[in-house]
Amino acid sequence: MSAADQVLVAEGFTPPGPGDFELPAVFGDSLLFTKPALLLVLAAVLVFGFFLVTSRKMAMVPSKAQYAGEEAYSFVRNGIARDIIGSSDFIRFVPLLVALFFFILINNVFGIVPFIQFPSFSRVSFAYALAGLVWVLYNGVGIWKHGLFGYLKHVTVPGGIGGPILLLIIPLEFFSTVIVRPATLALRLFANMFAGHLLLILFTLGAEYLVFEAGKAAYTPVGVLAFLMAIAISFLELLVQFLQAYVFTLLTAMYISGALAEEH
């Protein structure tokens, strides 16, 4: 603990830290019933329910619900899947990418929803698990398209390069494509959700302490300012939450496109 933290604790304020992300089970002792795990289930139900409701009564003149569902679907279909994967192969991956984008987005937005206030992917294990699924997907697609050894050659030997330089290029490409990609994909999502939520906790708890618990009227304006900063950060965090869902889905589409490409 730093000297500044020790002073704050001595004055009665405990600054937030990683321990605030370790939540007890909602009921029972199983890890399956912790708040983050239940939020994952809730997000999946919300995504499924949204598209079920908006697509139940399809009509030539869409209702407001149908229009919302079509716009949400088209955003991922046209803006990510078709643009990145290409018109010949994209359609088979649209359901996955649509579900992936909105599943991540809802779990991220949970971080600023009152009474929930926890972004699921601020738990690194969840981010790694999702990135692992993407890893299996794009490598599986590549092996299906090129065969095992053909795919290994595809991802490790850039087109037009030969000679002794391949002794350096091949292990670097293998390390980058097969090992580093899922790690960076997970860490990017986790780090943004973790840092943003930690910042919100800091300003919110700090404002509450300065206004109600510090016992000094001079601290009240600072506490109000901290509370206003927490509101401003919430809006900024909403933008980050959307961008992280978009970037994760976009990179997934890029990895699939790379696996399907004829040349590295």
DRENKE-987074 format. One line per 8 residues: their letters; for each residue x, y, z of N, C-alpha, C, O. Coordinates in steps of 0.02 Angstrom, whole numbers, plus 50000, padded with zeros to 5 digits. Layout:
// residues N
A = X Y Z X Y Z X Y Z X Y Z  ...
***
This chain:
// residues 264
MSAADQVL = 50042 49940 50000 50000 50000 50000 50044 50062 50000 50092 50066 50039  50028 50110 49957 50068 50170 49952 50056 50216 50012 50009 50206 50050  50099 50267 50018 50092 50314 50074 50026 50351 50070 49994 50364 50121  50006 50369 50008 49942 50405 50000 49884 50361 50020 49837 50385 50053  49886 50297 50002 49832 50251 50022 49829 50243 50097 49775 50240 50126  49888 50240 50129 49890 50233 50202 49858 50293 50236 49823 50286 50286  49870 50352 50209 49840 50413 50237 49764 50411 50230 49728 50428 50277  49740 50389 50171 49668 50385 50160 49635 50335 50206 49582 50349 50234
VAEGFTPP = 49667 50277 50215 49640 50227 50259 49638 50252 50331 49590 50241 50368  49692 50288 50350 49696 50316 50417 49640 50366 50429 49616 50373 50486  49619 50401 50377 49566 50450 50384 49496 50419 50378 49446 50454 50384  49493 50354 50366 49428 50320 50363 49404 50301 50295 49351 50272 50288  49441 50317 50243 49421 50301 50174 49466 50245 50147 49527 50252 50147  49435 50192 50125 49472 50136 50096 49467 50140 50020 49413 50131 49993  49522 50153 49985 49518 50160 49912 49501 50092 49880 49520 50040 49907  49466 50093 49823 49449 50030 49790 49510 49997 49760 49561 50029 49747
GPGDFELP = 49504 49931 49750 49559 49893 49720 49532 49830 49689 49472 49821 49683  49577 49785 49669 49555 49722 49637 49508 49681 49680 49468 49643 49654  49512 49689 49746 49468 49651 49790 49394 49667 49780 49351 49626 49796  49380 49726 49753 49310 49745 49741 49279 49705 49684 49218 49707 49674  49320 49670 49646 49295 49630 49589 49285 49556 49609 49261 49516 49570  49304 49539 49671 49294 49471 49696 49230 49469 49735 49229 49485 49795  49175 49450 49702 49109 49453 49732 49089 49385 49759 49104 49334 49729  49055 49383 49816 49032 49319 49844 48975 49291 49803 48944 49326 49762
AVFGDSLL = 48961 49227 49813 48906 49195 49778 48840 49227 49797 48831 49247 49855  48794 49233 49750 48729 49262 49764 48689 49216 49809 48656 49239 49855  48693 49152 49796 48665 49103 49842 48705 49038 49835 48729 49022 49781  48712 49002 49890 48754 48943 49890 48828 48960 49889 48847 49018 49899  48869 48911 49875 48941 48921 49874 48972 48910 49805 49033 48915 49798  48932 48895 49756 48958 48878 49690 48978 48940 49651 48946 48992 49656  49033 48933 49613 49055 48988 49569 49005 49001 49513 49007 49054 49482  48960 48953 49501 48910 48962 49449 48857 49013 49469 48820 49037 49427
FTKPALLL = 48854 49028 49533 48802 49073 49558 48830 49139 49585 48799 49171 49626  48889 49157 49561 48915 49224 49578 48880 49275 49533 48852 49257 49481  48883 49338 49552 48850 49391 49514 48876 49394 49442 48835 49398 49396  48943 49393 49430 48966 49396 49360 48941 49338 49318 48922 49348 49260  48940 49277 49345 48917 49219 49306 48843 49226 49290 48822 49209 49234  48803 49250 49337 48732 49259 49325 48720 49314 49274 48672 49311 49235  48763 49365 49273 48757 49418 49224 48769 49392 49153 48736 49415 49106  48815 49345 49146 48826 49315 49080 48763 49281 49055 48745 49287 48996
VLAAVLVF = 48730 49244 49100 48668 49210 49081 48614 49261 49064 48577 49253 49015  48609 49314 49105 48559 49365 49092 48570 49399 49025 48523 49412 48988  48633 49413 49008 48649 49445 48944 48629 49400 48886 48601 49424 48837  48644 49335 48891 48625 49289 48838 48549 49286 48829 48525 49285 48773  48513 49286 48885 48440 49285 48881 48414 49350 48849 48367 49348 48809  48444 49407 48867 48421 49470 48839 48434 49474 48764 48392 49499 48726  48491 49450 48741 48506 49450 48669 48457 49405 48632 48428 49425 48582  48448 49345 48658 48401 49298 48626 48331 49327 48626 48296 49324 48576
GFFLVTSR = 48310 49354 48683 48242 49381 48689 48231 49440 48642 48177 49446 48613  48280 49484 48636 48273 49543 48593 48261 49523 48520 48215 49547 48488  48303 49478 48495 48295 49459 48424 48235 49413 48414 48207 49412 48359  48215 49376 48465 48154 49336 48459 48093 49381 48454 48049 49370 48412  48089 49431 48497 48032 49476 48497 48029 49518 48434 47975 49527 48405  48086 49544 48413 48087 49589 48355 48078 49554 48288 48064 49586 48238  48086 49488 48287 48080 49451 48224 48019 49406 48223 48009 49368 48175  47978 49408 48275 47922 49361 48280 47869 49376 48227 47843 49329 48195
KMAMVPSK = 47852 49439 48217 47800 49457 48169 47831 49501 48115 47828 49562 48118  47861 49469 48065 47893 49505 48011 47840 49530 47962 47793 49495 47945  47848 49592 47941 47800 49622 47895 47837 49666 47845 47893 49688 47858  47805 49678 47787 47835 49720 47736 47845 49791 47763 47897 49822 47750  47796 49815 47800 47802 49880 47835 47819 49864 47907 47775 49843 47945  47881 49873 47927 47902 49849 47993 47873 49890 48050 47864 49951 48045  47859 49856 48105 47841 49891 48167 47904 49922 48197 47959 49911 48172  47895 49960 48250 47953 49990 48282 48001 49937 48309 48062 49944 48304
AQYAGEEA = 47973 49883 48337 48015 49829 48363 48053 49794 48307 48112 49781 48313  48017 49780 48252 48050 49747 48195 48104 49792 48166 48158 49768 48148  48089 49856 48161 48139 49903 48134 48201 49905 48178 48257 49906 48152  48192 49904 48244 48250 49905 48290 48291 49842 48281 48353 49845 48280  48258 49784 48276 48294 49722 48266 48331 49720 48200 48388 49696 48197  48299 49744 48147 48331 49744 48081 48391 49790 48079 48443 49774 48049  48386 49848 48111 48442 49894 48112 48500 49866 48153 48558 49873 48133  48485 49834 48208 48538 49804 48249 48573 49748 48210 48634 49744 48211
YSFVRNGI = 48533 49706 48177 48561 49651 48138 48603 49678 48079 48658 49654 48066  48575 49729 48044 48610 49756 47986 48675 49790 48004 48723 49789 47965  48678 49820 48063 48739 49854 48084 48798 49805 48084 48852 49822 48060  48788 49746 48112 48842 49696 48114 48849 49661 48047 48905 49650 48024  48793 49645 48015 48795 49608 47952 48832 49648 47898 48877 49622 47865  48813 49711 47890 48841 49750 47835 48905 49788 47856 48951 49794 47816  48906 49812 47917 48962 49854 47939 49023 49815 47961 49078 49842 47962  49013 49752 47980 49070 49711 48004 49078 49649 47960 49130 49641 47928
ARDIIGSS = 49028 49606 47959 49036 49541 47926 49050 49548 47851 49100 49521 47826  49007 49583 47815 49016 49588 47743 49077 49629 47724 49113 49611 47678  49089 49684 47759 49145 49727 47742 49212 49693 47755 49260 49704 47719  49216 49653 47807 49280 49623 47827 49291 49555 47796 49344 49542 47768  49241 49511 47799 49250 49443 47775 49242 49438 47700 49274 49396 47667  49199 49480 47672 49189 49479 47600 49121 49450 47582 49092 49411 47620  49095 49469 47524 49027 49452 47504 49017 49378 47490 48961 49354 47491  49071 49341 47476 49062 49271 47458 49058 49224 47519 49029 49170 47514
DFIRFVPL = 49087 49244 47575 49091 49199 47633 49058 49226 47696 49052 49189 47745  49037 49289 47697 49019 49320 47760 48955 49294 47790 48948 49292 47851  48906 49273 47748 48839 49262 47773 48836 49206 47825 48795 49209 47871  48879 49156 47819 48876 49100 47866 48900 49120 47936 48885 49085 47985  48936 49176 47941 48963 49197 48006 48922 49254 48037 48938 49277 48092  48871 49278 48002 48833 49334 48028 48798 49318 48094 48804 49359 48140  48764 49261 48102 48731 49248 48166 48781 49248 48225 48765 49274 48278  48839 49219 48214 48889 49218 48267 48911 49289 48284 48914 49307 48343
LVALFFFI = 48927 49329 48234 48953 49396 48247 48900 49442 48278 48915 49483 48320  48837 49434 48256 48783 49473 48286 48776 49455 48360 48772 49500 48403  48773 49391 48375 48767 49369 48444 48827 49391 48486 48819 49412 48543  48886 49386 48457 48947 49404 48493 48947 49478 48511 48962 49497 48567  48931 49521 48462 48932 49593 48474 48883 49613 48529 48902 49648 48575  48821 49590 48524 48771 49613 48572 48780 49579 48640 48762 49608 48691  48807 49519 48641 48822 49486 48705 48876 49525 48742 48869 49538 48802  48929 49544 48708 48982 49583 48740 48956 49652 48760 48971 49676 48815
LINNVFGI = 48918 49684 48716 48893 49751 48729 48850 49752 48792 48859 49796 48835  48804 49706 48798 48760 49705 48856 48799 49692 48919 48787 49724 48970  48845 49645 48917 48886 49631 48977 48928 49692 48996 48938 49704 49055  48951 49730 48947 48989 49790 48962 48945 49844 48992 48963 49877 49041  48885 49854 48963 48840 49907 48986 48814 49892 49056 48793 49938 49092  48815 49829 49077 48796 49813 49146 48836 49855 49196 48813 49866 49252  48895 49878 49176 48938 49915 49222 48910 49981 49243 48931 50008 49294  48863 50009 49204 48834 50074 49223 48759 50070 49234 48726 50121 49242
VPFIQFPS = 48732 50010 49235 48660 50001 49248 48649 50002 49324 48680 49963 49359  48606 50046 49349 48593 50048 49421 48572 49980 49449 48535 49943 49418  48597 49966 49508 48584 49905 49546 48618 49843 49517 48619 49790 49549  48647 49849 49458 48690 49795 49432 48762 49816 49437 48801 49786 49474  48780 49868 49402 48844 49904 49409 48905 49858 49413 48946 49863 49458  48909 49813 49366 48967 49769 49362 48975 49745 49290 48932 49708 49265  49029 49764 49255 49041 49739 49188 49070 49668 49191 49123 49658 49220  49035 49621 49163 49055 49550 49170 49126 49537 49148 49161 49496 49179
FSRVSFAY = 49149 49571 49095 49215 49557 49068 49271 49594 49104 49327 49596 49080  49254 49624 49161 49307 49648 49205 49337 49590 49245 49385 49599 49283  49309 49531 49236 49338 49468 49261 49378 49438 49204 49349 49418 49153  49443 49433 49212 49486 49414 49156 49472 49343 49132 49482 49327 49074  49449 49299 49177 49435 49230 49156 49379 49228 49104 49381 49187 49058  49330 49272 49110 49276 49273 49060 49302 49298 48993 49283 49272 48941  49344 49349 48995 49372 49375 48933 49415 49323 48898 49413 49316 48837  49455 49286 48937 49497 49234 48908 49454 49178 48879 49470 49151 48826
ALAGLVWV = 49400 49161 48912 49356 49107 48887 49325 49127 48820 49322 49087 48774  49302 49190 48815 49272 49213 48752 49324 49216 48697 49311 49196 48640  49384 49241 48713 49438 49243 48663 49458 49172 48643 49477 49161 48585  49454 49125 48689 49470 49055 48673 49421 49027 48622 49440 48989 48578  49357 49044 48629 49307 49022 48580 49322 49050 48511 49316 49015 48461  49341 49114 48509 49359 49145 48445 49420 49111 48416 49423 49100 48355  49469 49094 48457 49530 49059 48435 49513 48992 48403 49538 48976 48349  49470 48954 48436 49448 48890 48408 49412 48900 48342 49422 48862 48294
LYNGVGIW = 49371 48953 48338 49332 48966 48278 49377 48981 48218 49372 48948 48167  49420 49033 48225 49457 49053 48164 49510 49002 48145 49524 48994 48085  49539 48967 48193 49586 48914 48175 49549 48854 48145 49574 48823 48098  49490 48840 48171 49450 48786 48143 49429 48800 48072 49430 48756 48029  49409 48862 48059 49390 48883 47992 49450 48877 47944 49443 48855 47887  49508 48898 47968 49568 48894 47926 49587 48823 47910 49606 48808 47853  49583 48778 47959 49599 48708 47948 49548 48676 47900 49566 48636 47858  49484 48695 47908 49432 48669 47864 49445 48691 47791 49435 48653 47744
KHGLFGYL = 49468 48753 47783 49479 48780 47716 49543 48754 47684 49543 48736 47624  49597 48750 47721 49663 48735 47692 49691 48667 47712 49740 48645 47684  49659 48634 47761 49690 48574 47788 49739 48593 47843 49761 48651 47846  49757 48546 47887 49799 48563 47944 49867 48590 47923 49886 48645 47944  49903 48553 47882 49970 48575 47864 49967 48635 47815 50010 48679 47817  49916 48636 47773 49907 48693 47729 49893 48757 47768 49917 48811 47751  49854 48750 47823 49838 48809 47864 49900 48832 47902 49912 48892 47908  49939 48785 47929 50000 48805 47964 50047 48842 47917 50079 48890 47937
KHVTVPGG = 50052 48819 47855 50092 48855 47806 50062 48923 47791 50098 48972 47783  49996 48925 47787 49961 48986 47770 49973 49041 47822 49981 49100 47804  49975 49022 47886 49981 49073 47939 50053 49089 47957 50066 49137 47993  50100 49048 47934 50169 49059 47955 50216 49081 47898 50270 49107 47911  50194 49071 47836 50238 49088 47779 50204 49142 47737 50160 49126 47698  50225 49205 47744 50195 49258 47703 50210 49247 47629 50263 49222 47611  50163 49267 47587 50172 49259 47516 50230 49299 47489 50240 49357 47508  50268 49269 47445 50324 49304 47413 50388 49305 47452 50437 49336 47431
IGGPILLL = 50390 49272 47510 50450 49271 47551 50479 49201 47553 50442 49153 47563  50543 49195 47543 50576 49130 47545 50648 49137 47568 50672 49192 47581  50683 49081 47571 50753 49084 47590 50764 49079 47665 50717 49064 47702  50825 49092 47688 50842 49085 47759 50802 49130 47806 50796 49114 47865  50774 49185 47780 50736 49230 47823 50675 49195 47853 50649 49216 47905  50653 49140 47821 50595 49103 47847 50610 49071 47915 50564 49059 47953  50674 49058 47929 50692 49031 47995 50672 49079 48051 50659 49058 48107  50671 49143 48035 50650 49193 48084 50576 49208 48078 50541 49216 48128
IIPLEFFS = 50550 49211 48016 50481 49231 48004 50432 49179 48030 50382 49197 48062  50445 49116 48017 50396 49063 48034 50380 49061 48109 50321 49062 48126  50430 49057 48153 50412 49056 48225 50378 49121 48248 50334 49119 48291  50399 49178 48220 50367 49241 48239 50294 49243 48218 50251 49265 48256  50280 49221 48157 50211 49221 48132 50168 49171 48171 50111 49185 48187  50197 49113 48187 50161 49064 48226 50145 49091 48295 50089 49085 48320  50194 49122 48327 50184 49150 48393 50132 49205 48392 50089 49209 48436  50135 49248 48342 50088 49304 48336 50017 49281 48323 49970 49304 48355
TVIVRPAT = 50009 49235 48275 49942 49215 48253 49909 49165 48300 49850 49171 48315  49947 49117 48324 49917 49061 48362 49918 49074 48437 49872 49052 48472  49967 49110 48462 49973 49118 48535 49954 49188 48558 49916 49195 48606  49980 49239 48526 49971 49308 48550 49900 49334 48537 49873 49369 48578  49871 49317 48480 49806 49345 48461 49752 49336 48515 49721 49385 48535  49740 49275 48539 49687 49268 48589 49703 49304 48654 49658 49329 48688  49767 49308 48673 49786 49343 48734 49772 49417 48728 49744 49447 48774  49793 49448 48673 49782 49520 48664 49707 49535 48656 49684 49587 48678
LALRLFAN = 49671 49490 48623 49599 49500 48615 49564 49502 48683 49521 49544 48695  49583 49456 48727 49553 49453 48793 49575 49512 48837 49534 49543 48870  49640 49527 48837 49666 49578 48881 49640 49647 48863 49629 49689 48907  49630 49660 48798 49604 49725 48778 49534 49737 48807 49520 49791 48833  49492 49686 48803 49425 49691 48830 49426 49695 48906 49394 49739 48935  49463 49650 48937 49466 49649 49010 49494 49714 49039 49465 49742 49085  49550 49737 49012 49583 49796 49041 49540 49858 49038 49538 49897 49085  49505 49867 48982 49461 49926 48976 49403 49922 49024 49385 49973 49055
MFAGHLLL = 49372 49864 49031 49316 49858 49077 49339 49863 49150 49305 49893 49191  49395 49834 49165 49421 49836 49234 49440 49907 49254 49420 49930 49307  49478 49941 49211 49501 50008 49227 49443 50057 49232 49440 50099 49277  49396 50053 49185 49339 50098 49186 49296 50089 49248 49275 50138 49279  49283 50027 49266 49242 50013 49326 49279 50035 49389 49248 50062 49435  49343 50024 49392 49382 50045 49450 49380 50121 49458 49375 50146 49514  49383 50156 49403 49381 50229 49405 49312 50253 49429 49308 50301 49468  49259 50221 49405 49192 50239 49428 49184 50227 49503 49154 50268 49538
ILFTLGAE = 49210 50171 49527 49206 50156 49599 49243 50209 49639 49219 50233 49690  49302 50228 49615 49342 50277 49651 49305 50344 49658 49301 50371 49713  49279 50370 49603 49245 50435 49607 49180 50431 49646 49162 50478 49682  49143 50376 49638 49079 50370 49673 49089 50364 49749 49058 50400 49788  49133 50318 49769 49145 50309 49840 49180 50370 49870 49167 50389 49927  49225 50400 49831 49258 50460 49855 49210 50516 49867 49214 50552 49917  49162 50525 49820 49111 50577 49828 49068 50564 49889 49053 50610 49928  49048 50501 49898 49006 50484 49956 49043 50496 50021 49014 50520 50070
YLVFEAGK = 49107 50480 50023 49146 50490 50085 49155 50564 50100 49147 50585 50157  49172 50603 50049 49186 50674 50060 49123 50713 50081 49128 50760 50120  49065 50693 50055 49004 50729 50069 48973 50708 50136 48949 50749 50174  48973 50642 50149 48934 50617 50205 48976 50592 50265 48951 50590 50321  49039 50574 50254 49076 50542 50307 49138 50579 50330 49162 50568 50386  49165 50623 50289 49227 50656 50308 49218 50702 50367 49265 50712 50406  49158 50730 50375 49145 50772 50434 49172 50842 50429 49175 50877 50479  49192 50864 50369 49218 50932 50359 49180 50964 50303 49178 50939 50247
AAYTPVGV = 49150 51022 50318 49109 51057 50268 49151 51078 50208 49125 51083 50152  49215 51090 50219 49259 51111 50164 49267 51057 50111 49283 51072 50054  49255 50993 50130 49262 50938 50083 49200 50930 50039 49204 50897 49987  49144 50959 50059 49081 50948 50023 49084 50969 49950 49062 50931 49907  49109 51029 49934 49113 51048 49863 49156 51000 49822 49141 50985 49764  49210 50975 49853 49253 50928 49817 49215 50862 49806 49222 50831 49753  49176 50842 49855 49136 50781 49848 49084 50788 49794 49073 50741 49755  49051 50846 49790 49003 50859 49736 49037 50857 49668 49010 50829 49621
LAFLMAIA = 49096 50887 49664 49134 50886 49601 49152 50814 49582 49148 50795 49524  49172 50774 49632 49189 50704 49619 49128 50666 49593 49134 50623 49550  49068 50682 49621 49007 50649 49599 48991 50668 49526 48971 50625 49487  49000 50732 49510 48988 50754 49441 49038 50721 49393 49021 50705 49336  49099 50712 49417 49149 50678 49376 49129 50605 49364 49140 50578 49310  49099 50574 49415 49076 50505 49407 49023 50500 49354 49022 50452 49315  48978 50549 49351 48925 50550 49300 48957 50558 49230 48939 50524 49183  49005 50605 49226 49038 50617 49161 49076 50554 49139 49074 50536 49080
ISFLELLV = 49109 50521 49185 49146 50460 49169 49099 50404 49148 49117 50362 49106  49038 50404 49175 48989 50353 49155 48972 50359 49081 48966 50309 49046  48963 50421 49058 48949 50431 48987 49009 50412 48944 49002 50382 48891  49069 50429 48967 49129 50409 48931 49136 50333 48931 49156 50304 48881  49119 50302 48986 49124 50230 48992 49074 50196 48945 49089 50142 48918  49016 50226 48934 48967 50198 48887 48997 50195 48817 48987 50146 48781  49032 50248 48798 49066 50248 48733 49119 50194 48729 49124 50158 48679  49158 50187 48782 49211 50136 48783 49180 50066 48780 49206 50022 48746
QFLQAYVF = 49125 50056 48815 49092 49991 48815 49069 49971 48745 49077 49914 48724  49040 50019 48709 49019 50006 48640 49080 49992 48596 49080 49944 48557  49132 50032 48602 49191 50024 48560 49225 49957 48572 49248 49925 48525  49227 49935 48635 49260 49871 48649 49221 49813 48620 49250 49764 48596  49154 49816 48622 49114 49764 48590 49125 49765 48515 49131 49712 48483  49129 49825 48486 49139 49832 48414 49208 49806 48394 49215 49770 48345  49260 49826 48431 49328 49806 48414 49336 49730 48421 49368 49699 48378  49309 49701 48473 49314 49628 48482 49281 49592 48423 49310 49544 48396
TLLTAMYI = 49222 49614 48403 49187 49582 48348 49223 49595 48282 49228 49550 48240  49247 49655 48273 49284 49672 48212 49347 49629 48204 49360 49604 48150  49385 49622 48258 49445 49581 48255 49428 49508 48243 49465 49473 48208  49374 49484 48272 49352 49415 48259 49339 49406 48184 49360 49356 48155  49304 49453 48154 49290 49450 48082 49355 49452 48042 49362 49417 47993  49403 49494 48063 49467 49498 48028 49505 49432 48033 49536 49411 47984  49504 49400 48091 49539 49336 48099 49507 49282 48056 49541 49241 48026  49440 49283 48052 49405 49235 48009 49423 49248 47936 49437 49201 47898
SGALAEEH = 49423 49311 47917 49440 49329 47848 49511 49307 47831 49524 49281 47777  49558 49318 47878 49626 49296 47866 49633 49222 47860 49674 49197 47820  49594 49185 47899 49596 49112 47895 49569 49086 47829 49591 49034 47804  49520 49122 47801 49489 49100 47738 49528 49123 47676 49517 49097 47621  49571 49173 47685 49606 49202 47627 49649 49150 47592 49673 49102 47624  49659 49159 47528 49700 49112 47489 49774 49123 47501 49814 49076 47493  49793 49183 47520 49864 49198 47531 49873 49238 47593 49832 49282 47608  49925 49224 47632 49939 49259 47695 49964 49329 47680 49978 49367 47726
***
